[in-house]
Amino acid sequence: MKKLISLLLVLALALTLVACGGSGASSTSGAKTYKVGVAIYQYNDNFMTLYRQEIENYFKTLETDDVKYEITMVDGKNDMAEQTNQIDTFITQKMDVIICNLVQTSSAEVIIDKVVAADIPLILINREPLGDNGDESYEGIINNPKVCYVGADARQSGTYQGEIVLALPNKGDINGDGVVNYVMVVGDPENPDAQYRTEFSIKALTDAGVKVNELVKNVGNWDQAKGNEIVDAALAQYGKDIEVVFCNNDGMALGAAAAIEKHGRKVGEDIYLLGVDALTECQEMVKNGTMTGTVLNDHIGQSHAAVDAAVAALKGEALQNYYWVDYVKVDASYFG
């Protein structure tokens, strides 16, 4: 009987040692795991695909044995009601921080109020909510240490598009009649980025004394197929009169490029094409001359800034109201 008791004691001690050893080896099991909710306005967007992938990648690089990040990312499907439900779910799930790429900037107040009431830090990205006058900072962000906006100044991207045209020998006036005839493919008319890119691309030309004539301005909703449809129809209607095609993003510019090719036009010879985002494919097109220029919308810089802000909030640090990332002009000179 004594032998049996001794044997049981030895086994118990062995099991205790194994358990202790297991606990020490699983140091990651003691890590603090933060729950991060990421709401993207639409997965079917070339730029935001790169952006959201980089958010996940960058969070992984910041993980340590002591800190982990559990990312829940959702597709708003360009539907504000859908995104509002997703934010409600994030709040119910008690996310530690929320990163939100708004479907509609006009709904910013609703989203901010919900998240602030739940005492969850909120990082708004890519689509800047504007003040009531459309040219001032949004009061829901100002002086709120748990809410911020991370993005780039879209006025700069529009200006850069115009400057790329101004740098051309003929300043976009291919037929030499003293007027630049253009087509404008707009992303989303409610989106400040689209508004500013539309306005400031042309303002750069007119401020430099270039006369312009708008032949077509139509909404492509950031979509490649819509960009193709708009430019195809414009070329069918105006033909050789069109000298420059401005697109608010590269996705629509890719669609425009296909329409230009279909109509037998050649970028750099009898038409110019501008986009924004500097997608890899579009950079190659600029390099080989099938696209006049684009503007680098730095998804790496912006996504990293957004994640850094989220991490700062998780540490209890007060957020700045705005974090800005510069655009970069991409034309033939960009490649040396």
N, C-alpha and C positions, 0 to 999 in steps of 0.2 A: 504494500500500500504506500509505504514511504517512497519507494522507487517511482511509483506512478505519480505521486504528488510532485516529486522532484522533476520528473519528466515534463509534467504540465507547466511547472514554473519556468523551466528552460524554454519551452515552446512559447509561453507568454512573453518572456523577455525577448526572444528572437523576433516575435511579431511586433513588439514595441519598437525595437531597433529598426526593423524594416519600415515601419510607419514613419518613424522619425527621419530615416534616410530619405523616404519618398517625399516627405514634406520639404526637406532641404533642397532636393533636386528639382522640385517643381516651384522654383522661386517665382516663375512667371505667374503662378496661380495666385500669388499675393499682389499682383500688379493692380494698380488703379485703372479701371476701364471706363473711359468717357464715351457716352453715347452721342453721336453727331448725326443730326438729320440734315440732309441736303436735298433741297427742292429745286429742280431744274425746270424752266418754263416749257422746254420741249426737247426731247432727245434727238429728234429729227432736225438737227441744226449742226452744220459742219463745225463751226467754231465752238459751240457749247459742248460738243462731243469731246473735243480736245481738252477743253477746260475741265469738264467733270472727271475725265480720266486722270488728269494731272492732280486734281484735288485728292483723289484716292491714293495716287502714287506718292504724293508729298507727305500725306499723313503717315504712310507706312515708314518713310525715312525718319520720321520724328519719334517713332516708338522706341521705348527702352524696356529694360527688364521691369521697371517700376510703373511705366505708363503705357497704356494701350488705347487705341481708338476704334470704336465699333461704328462703322459708317453705314447708315441707311440712306440710300439715294433713290429718289422717286422722279418719275416723268410726269410733268403737269399736262402734257399733251396739248399745250397751247389753249388750255381751258381754265379760266380763273376759278370757276366753281370747284373743279377737280383739285386745283392747287390749294384752295382754301380748306377743303376736306383733308388734304394731306398734312397741312400745317396743324389742323385740329388733332389729327392722329399723332403727330410728333409731340404735341403738348400732352396728350393723354399718356403717351409712352414715356413721358418725363425725360425728354432729351436734355442733355447738359448744355448743348449749344445748337443753334439752327443756322444754316447757311441757305439763303433764298435768292433765287434768280426769278424775279416776279414775272408772271404772265402779263399782268397789266400794272403799269406804274400807278395808275389812278386808284388802284386798290391797296396801295402801300399802307395807308392809314389803318385799314381794317387788319391787315397782317401784323403791323407793328403793335397795335393795341392788344391784340390777342397774345402775342409772344411776351410783351412787356408785362402784361397782367399775370402771366405765368412765371414771371421772374426768370426767364431764360434769355441769355445773350443772343442777339440777332445780327448776323452779318449779311447785309444785302449786297448782291453782286451784279455787275454787268448792265443792269437797267436802272438808271438813276431816277428816283422820284424827285420831282421839282416842286418848288413853292407855288403858291397860287398865281403868281405873275409869270410863271414859266421860265424865269431867269434868275431865280434865287434859290438858296438852299432850302431843303424840305425841313420844316420845323419839327417833324417827328423824329428826326435824327439829331438835330442840333441840341447840345447840352444833355444828351442822354448817354451816360457812360457805358451802357450795355448794348447800344445800337450803333452801327456804322455802315457806311457804304464804301465798297471797294470797286474801283473801275478806272476808266480812262476818259479824258475830256473829249467827247465826240466832236466838238468844234475843231479841235486840232486835227482829227482824222479827215474831216471835210476840207479844211484848209490845205492839208497835204495833197489831197486829190487834185485840187485846183492848181497847186504849185507844180505838180508833176506835168500838167498840161502847159503851164506857163513856161516851163523849161524846154519845151519842144521848140525847134527852129521856127515853126509857123504859129506857135501858141494856140494850136488846135484849129486854126483857120485853114483848112486843107484847100478849099477852092479859092482862097485869096480875095473873097468879097468883103472882108472887113468885119464879118460877123461869124461867131462860132455857133452853129446849129447843133443842139444837143438833145439827147433823150435821158430822162432821169428815172431810174428804177428804184422806187422807195421800198424800204423794208417794212416797217409798220408805222403808219402815220401817228399813232399815239406814243410811240417810243421816242424819247428824247434823242437817243443816238441817231435814229433815222431822220428826225427833224433837223438836227444840227449838221449831219453829213450832207443832207439835201441843200440846206441854206448856205453853209460855209464853203462848199466846193465851188459854187457859183460866185459867192462873194469874193473869193480869192481872185477870180478872173476880173470881175467888174471893178474891184478896188485897184487893180493894175491897169485899168483903162481899156480892158477888152470888152467889146460889145458882144452880147449873147442873145440867142433866140431859142426859147424852149419849144420844141416840136411836140414832145410827148412827156408827160409825167404820170406814172401809173404805179399802183401798189403791188409789189411782188411778195410781201410777207416773208422775206428772207429765204424764199423757196427757189430752188434751182429751176424747177419746171415752170414756175410762174415767170421767172426771169427770161427764160427761153421764149415763152408765149408772148410776153410784152414786146421784146425786141424783134421777134419774128414779125409781129403785126406792124410795128413801127417801120421796119425796113420795107415791108410790102407796101406801106402807104407813102413813105417819103423817099425811099431809095437812096440815091447818091447825095441827097440834101443833108443826110445825117452825117455829122463829122465826129462827134464825141458821144460815147455812151457812158454815163455815170451810173454805177450800181452801189447801193449802200452796203453791200457785203459781197464776198467772193463767191458765195453759193449762187447768188443770182447772176454774178458775172460769168460763172461757168456756163449757165444756161444761155446768157447773151452771146458768149463766144461761139456756141453751137449754132445759134441763129445767124450770126455774122458769116460763119463758114458756109452755111446753107445758101445764103444769098450771094455767094461768090465774092464777098468783100474780104480785104486783107488788112488786118490790124497793122498799123505802122505805115501803111501805104495810102489807103483811102478812108480809114476810119481809126478812131482811138477808143480804147476800152479801159475803164478804171474800176477797181473794186476796193474792198477793205477786208482785212483779216490776215492777209499774207499766208493763206493755206499753202502747204508744200507744193501742191499741184499748180497753184497760181504763181508761186515764185518761179517754178520751172518755165511757165508760160511767159513770164516777164523776161526771163533769161534768154528764151529762144525767140522772143519778139511777137508771140501770138497774143500778148496782153501788154498794154502800155505801162500799167503800173498798178500797185496795190499799196495798202498801208498796213504795216504790221501791228495787229491788235494782239499784244503780247499775252497769250493765254497762260504762259508759264509764270511770268511776273505777276499777273493778276491773281491766278489761282494760289500762288505761294503767299501773296499778300493777304488773301482771304483766309487761308489756313493759319497764317501767323497771327492774324487778328483773333481768330477763333481760339487758338491756344492761349493767347494773352488773356482773353475773357475767362477761359477755364481756370486760369491761375488767379483770377480775381482782380486783374489789372483793369483800370479804366481805359476804355477805347477812345481813340481819336474819332471825331465825327466822320472824317473822310480820309481815304488812302488812295492816292492817285498814281497811276502807272502811265508813262509816256508812250505814245505811238511812235512808229518809225516809218519814214518814207521808203518805199521799195520800188525803184525804177531801174533802168539799165545801169545807171551809175552805182547802184547799191552793190552790184557784183564785181565792181572794179574794172 
